[in-house]
Amino acid sequence: MDITAVLHDCALDGETGFAATCVEFPEANGQGETREECIANLKDEVKEVLQFRRDEAERLLSKGDLLQVVAA
């Protein structure tokens, strides 16, 4: 799965590093001193969001239902 990151150069705000948000998962945010570090952090946050959503879906399953993780 590909995600779309919006990167912000924090130097424009008088700070250092980069911040990122994810278009597809707006609750996932990343930060880092370099672009690469920021993107890696964002990827980790997206994985956490996905796991949280899976855990919630599993918690709310009806009797006889099951979850199947598929590649998109």
Phi and psi restraints in degrees (value plus and minus 20) as a CYANA .aco file:
   2 ASP   PHI    -119.3   -79.3
   2 ASP   PSI     124.6   164.6
   3 ILE   PHI    -141.8  -101.8
   3 ILE   PSI     139.4   179.4
   4 THR   PHI    -129.3   -89.3
   4 THR   PSI     102.0   142.0
   5 ALA   PHI    -125.8   -85.8
   5 ALA   PSI     117.8   157.8
   6 VAL   PHI    -124.3   -84.3
   6 VAL   PSI      92.5   132.5
   7 LEU   PHI    -116.0   -76.0
   7 LEU   PSI     120.3   160.3
   8 HIS   PHI    -144.0  -104.0
   8 HIS   PSI     104.5   144.5
   9 ASP   PHI    -101.4   -61.4
   9 ASP   PSI      89.1   129.1
  10 CYS   PHI     -88.0   -48.0
  10 CYS   PSI     -32.4     7.6
  11 ALA   PHI     -81.8   -41.8
  11 ALA   PSI     -47.5    -7.5
  12 LEU   PHI     -87.0   -47.0
  12 LEU   PSI     -38.8     1.2
  13 ASP   PHI    -124.1   -84.1
  13 ASP   PSI     -10.5    29.5
  14 GLY   PHI      61.0   101.0
  14 GLY   PSI      -5.8    34.2
  15 GLU   PHI    -135.8   -95.8
  15 GLU   PSI    -197.9  -157.9
  16 THR   PHI    -131.8   -91.8
  16 THR   PSI     140.3   180.3
  17 GLY   PHI      67.7   107.7
  17 GLY   PSI    -185.9  -145.9
  18 PHE   PHI    -153.8  -113.8
  18 PHE   PSI     132.6   172.6
  19 ALA   PHI    -147.8  -107.8
  19 ALA   PSI     129.1   169.1
  20 ALA   PHI    -161.1  -121.1
  20 ALA   PSI     127.9   167.9
  21 THR   PHI    -143.9  -103.9
  21 THR   PSI     140.5   180.5
  22 CYS   PHI    -129.6   -89.6
  22 CYS   PSI     107.4   147.4
  23 VAL   PHI     -81.9   -41.9
  23 VAL   PSI     -63.7   -23.7
  24 GLU   PHI     -98.2   -58.2
  24 GLU   PSI     -47.5    -7.5
  25 PHE   PHI    -150.0  -110.0
  25 PHE   PSI      58.9    98.9
  26 PRO   PHI     -81.7   -41.7
  26 PRO   PSI     -38.7     1.3
  27 GLU   PHI     -99.4   -59.4
  27 GLU   PSI     -27.9    12.1
  28 ALA   PHI    -114.8   -74.8
  28 ALA   PSI     106.0   146.0
  29 ASN   PHI    -151.7  -111.7
  29 ASN   PSI     126.6   166.6
  30 GLY   PHI    -147.9  -107.9
  30 GLY   PSI     139.8   179.8
  31 GLN   PHI    -172.5  -132.5
  31 GLN   PSI     136.7   176.7
  32 GLY   PHI    -198.6  -158.6
  32 GLY   PSI     143.7   183.7
  33 GLU   PHI     -92.1   -52.1
  33 GLU   PSI     -48.3    -8.3
  34 THR   PHI    -140.9  -100.9
  34 THR   PSI     145.2   185.2
  35 ARG   PHI     -80.2   -40.2
  35 ARG   PSI     -62.9   -22.9
  36 GLU   PHI     -82.6   -42.6
  36 GLU   PSI     -64.1   -24.1
  37 GLU   PHI     -84.3   -44.3
  37 GLU   PSI     -59.9   -19.9
  38 CYS   PHI     -83.9   -43.9
  38 CYS   PSI     -66.0   -26.0
  39 ILE   PHI     -84.8   -44.8
  39 ILE   PSI     -61.4   -21.4
  40 ALA   PHI     -81.3   -41.3
  40 ALA   PSI     -62.1   -22.1
  41 ASN   PHI     -84.2   -44.2
  41 ASN   PSI     -61.0   -21.0
  42 LEU   PHI     -83.3   -43.3
  42 LEU   PSI     -63.0   -23.0
  43 LYS   PHI     -78.7   -38.7
  43 LYS   PSI     -63.7   -23.7
  44 ASP   PHI     -81.5   -41.5
  44 ASP   PSI     -60.5   -20.5
  45 GLU   PHI     -85.8   -45.8
  45 GLU   PSI     -59.5   -19.5
  46 VAL   PHI     -82.9   -42.9
  46 VAL   PSI     -61.6   -21.6
  47 LYS   PHI     -81.3   -41.3
  47 LYS   PSI     -60.2   -20.2
  48 GLU   PHI     -85.3   -45.3
  48 GLU   PSI     -60.2   -20.2
  49 VAL   PHI     -82.6   -42.6
  49 VAL   PSI     -65.6   -25.6
  50 LEU   PHI     -80.9   -40.9
  50 LEU   PSI     -63.0   -23.0
  51 GLN   PHI     -85.3   -45.3
  51 GLN   PSI     -60.9   -20.9
  52 PHE   PHI     -80.0   -40.0
  52 PHE   PSI     -65.5   -25.5
  53 ARG   PHI     -84.5   -44.5
  53 ARG   PSI     -58.9   -18.9
  54 ARG   PHI     -84.7   -44.7
  54 ARG   PSI     -63.8   -23.8
  55 ASP   PHI     -80.8   -40.8
  55 ASP   PSI     -62.5   -22.5
  56 GLU   PHI     -85.5   -45.5
  56 GLU   PSI     -62.0   -22.0
  57 ALA   PHI     -82.7   -42.7
  57 ALA   PSI     -61.7   -21.7
  58 GLU   PHI     -84.4   -44.4
  58 GLU   PSI     -59.3   -19.3
  59 ARG   PHI     -83.5   -43.5
  59 ARG   PSI     -51.4   -11.4
  60 LEU   PHI    -118.1   -78.1
  60 LEU   PSI     -13.7    26.3
  61 LEU   PHI     -81.5   -41.5
  61 LEU   PSI     122.7   162.7
  62 SER   PHI    -103.5   -63.5
  62 SER   PSI     139.6   179.6
  63 LYS   PHI     -76.9   -36.9
  63 LYS   PSI     110.0   150.0
  64 GLY   PHI      73.1   113.1
  64 GLY   PSI     -30.8     9.2
  65 ASP   PHI    -111.1   -71.1
  65 ASP   PSI     134.3   174.3
  66 LEU   PHI    -164.9  -124.9
  66 LEU   PSI     139.5   179.5
  67 LEU   PHI    -116.3   -76.3
  67 LEU   PSI     124.6   164.6
  68 GLN   PHI    -152.9  -112.9
  68 GLN   PSI      96.8   136.8
  69 VAL   PHI    -104.6   -64.6
  69 VAL   PSI     107.3   147.3
  70 VAL   PHI    -147.1  -107.1
  70 VAL   PSI     132.1   172.1
  71 ALA   PHI     -99.4   -59.4
  71 ALA   PSI     119.6   159.6
